[in-house]
Amino acid sequence: MQMRNIHRILSILVTVFTVYLGVTGTLIEMIDFRTLATHAPAIDPDRMAMREDFAGPPSFRVLGVADHNAPLLPHGADLPSMVQTVTHAARHQFVSAPFKFVELRMDGARPVGHVRIEQGEFRFDAQSGAFLGKAPEPRNEDMPPKSWRNNFKHLHRMTTFGNWALWINIMVSVALAVLIVTGVVIYWRVYAVRRRIKRSNPFWTAGGTLRHLHRSISIAAGLFITVVSLSGAWLAVESLMFSLYLEHTPGVFAVDPSAPLDDHALPSMARATLAAYQRVAPGQGLRVIRLRHFGGWRQGVVITPGDEARQLVFDTATGRALRLTEAGYPETGFPFGWQAHQWAKSVHRGDFFGVTGRFTSFLSGLAMIYLSVSGVAMYWTMWQKRRASGRPAFFWKG
């Protein structure tokens, strides 16, 4: 009886929020399905919102929106030799200025080297070494793009009302977990009794259609709703911690954590990067190669071809692929680092498990809506019967 009381009362208290989260989450998934099904271009706002923060924090990220449509570096070109040409030209131009990064990318039909020093980013012809002046200021992509997806995302997270509202997500997620546990216990007790009397169908129809569907959907979707709710709760916790971190360390991501590069090591870093890239993507070209010293690691960063370009980062000493979180990287405000936060987002959305996971997440949202509405409808029916029999209390035991 105690389980039933907890289940009934808690469902009434959180129904508004569970319906709200189910509806907004389902709308986000529908926007994502539309974006994927229509093959929206890289500059589509919803497409940009889908991959937001997946390339790392601003101080780490190399991949920009324009890189998704950028031309490939010349096939078969001696890129390490181009790096050496650019390095020599930049050293002649700037004499003793430390280099923060050196990269190759295309400018129209010609390969160009970009060199970052304290005074800014400058360009050189990658074949002749000719100085081409200061590079155009890159587009600021640190703020979330304005899109329908982000509008519903802010509503879903309740940050439309301020970061304090993330606490609501946490409490509702905990309540959902309790509802699932109590619901499963209630179901199992009844099912055990039915099995003893030789009625072993786990999806029995007694109690009317509404109750039958409530039972069946809750059992079928319980695990998936648990994953969605707990991952959502964890994301809310991390978002609260992140907002507090930014409040206490304003401008932290505007600081460039790169260490000066060794000019003589750059060609060998380029060769190591290209060798590592060919191991993971044999025969493929690349759009950008950047060499840098980040968080204690000498890194080669590659932007891949394709409609949805990827950013791959390699340790040039070992050729190992590096993640968004490694030992020595600057603090990001997330308790387990930037990479773990992106994984949690991917689990919550479902795409961590591929298209099937996305569809399951979508169905979990629909199930959450139905279970919330049907639960209230059943509660209302029971209360009306109790009220008619002279027991008007809205909350009751038994």
Protein Blocks (a to p, Z undefined) as FASTA:
>chain_A
ZZmmmmmmmmmmmmmmmmmmmmmmmmmmmmmmmmmmnopafklmklmmmmgoknopfklp
mbdfklmmgccddehiafklmmmmmmmmmmmmnomaccfbdcdddehjaccdddddfkbc
cdddfklopaebjadddddfkbccddfklmmmmmmnopmnojklmmmmmmmmmmmmmmmm
mmmmmmmmmmmmmmmnopabfbbcehijklmmmmmmmmmmmmmmmmmmmmmmmmmmmmmm
mmmmmmmmghklmpcfbdcddfklmmmmmmmmmmmmmmmmghiacfbdcdddeehiacdd
dddedjbdcdddddfknopacdfbdghiacehianbjklmmmmmmmmnopmnojmlmmmm
mmmmmmmmmmmmmmmmmmmmmmmmmmmnopabfbdgZZ
